[in-house]
Amino acid sequence: MTKTPPVDDWATDYDIFDASYVKDPVPVWNELRDKCPIAHTERWGGSWLPTRYEDMQTFVRMVPALSSQDPLVVSQSKEEEAFDPILEEYGNSAPPITSDPPEHIPMRRLILPLFTPKAVEPYRPYAEQLCHDLIDGFIGTGKCDAALDYAVHIPAKTIAHVIGVDSERSDEFVGWVRGLIEEGMTDPVKRVKYRGILRQFFGELVDARKASPRGDLISRLLEQEIDGQPIARKAVVGMCNLLLVAGIDTTWSSISSALWHFSTHPEDRRRIAAEPNLFPSAIEEMLRFYSPVTMAREVTEEVQTGGVTFRTGDKVLLSFPAANHDPEVFENADRVILDRAKNRHIAFGIGSHRCAGSNLARMEMDVALRVWFERIPEFELSDPDAVTWAGGQVRGPRHLPFRFPV
Amino acid sequence: MRVKVNAEKCEGHNRCCALAPELFDVDDYGTATALNDGNVPPELEAKAKLAVENCPEFAIEYVRDAGKPSK
């Protein structure tokens, strides 16, 4: 990652890639919520950072004054536009996440039925078998990297299975997705490279399914129509791109964050191991406390709010993670309470862009944690200093060295 | 006790049907509806309260018999 100068004043010069912020952003949010509550920075192309739950609820509904056309936390720079050979053809388009009205709802309605609670349930046995197979691979050694040997594979292979692409290639997919939204966020050359690879891959796949449909997800998308017109190739490629990109880093982060929490909070670990009926509320609490995803909006009409003015072209970060720690809404917001009864968290975003894959993510988290606790109820970090976190668009642990009794 | 889902506010988080599948269902687009005309049997009142208090869209409310929303 590019080195940037240290932050002195978070209210006027924050850095979402600052190592201490990535590791533990909670103290910064608390300071800003009391002080601003909407911070600003010129770093990484410039942006605003609201921190209150109520502001996030308001901003998601300012459509299209706060547009979704570029939802990445760092905008593409002008230089990048100049050297990206596919930008003209595809732009940044990955509908429906990059869509505004009137395109948004019809696009979104193409994928929502694929991810209802009932639609994702048939993938549960696949995920369960996968989790057992992964654990079989390391349980005899008494150690593993829970982020890299376990958590990452669950969403990567499951979403590949759902889309109908070769799940044996999941390590490659993870590399592309990290290249695009993790390392690529601060490195435009990398971002362009991996976006190109993803477009190429899905472009070829969409053409192949068009030539000979297979009844899989891509073939089904190609059969759909909006207002009597087939969906443009570019849009189907963008949608596939979205499903893969949004389906990997996010849930990987959530599963890893939960495992990190239980490895460092033995009282919570013992409690959930003894009371598996707590999993549903505990998973929601993990989603609240360690919300991985920050989305962004681009200002298309001037907005005056909370003592600040968003001007056309400004970027506004929707820090759902910060909102989920707002003490105005959550009692003891900075404490994990496994059986928290009142939990209106917005880890999956809110408003018309609410995460379309949330039911799949929840099912994967449920399976990943239940199978882990069934097989490995006692575990701890073997080397706390070796833990690393990724941050920015998606925050979560990327190395988790664990040891456990054999 | 009676509950209702405000379809205008519901954005399909599906928290209600996860917490209280006896009381709520969702359609293909994730929009929730209260089952059984929103009537909550006494043994499910705690679950109904959970659904109300976990909805991120504030889309579920209690209904008085007169049809007026109550707190």
Interface residues (C-beta under 8 A of the other chain):
Chain A: R109 L112 P113 T116 P117 P280 E284 A341 K342 N343 R344 H345 I346 F348 I350 G351 S352 R354 S358 N359 R362
Chain B: E11 G12 H13 N14 R15 C17 A18 L19 V26 D27 D28 Y29 G30 L50 E53 N54 C55 P56 E57 F58
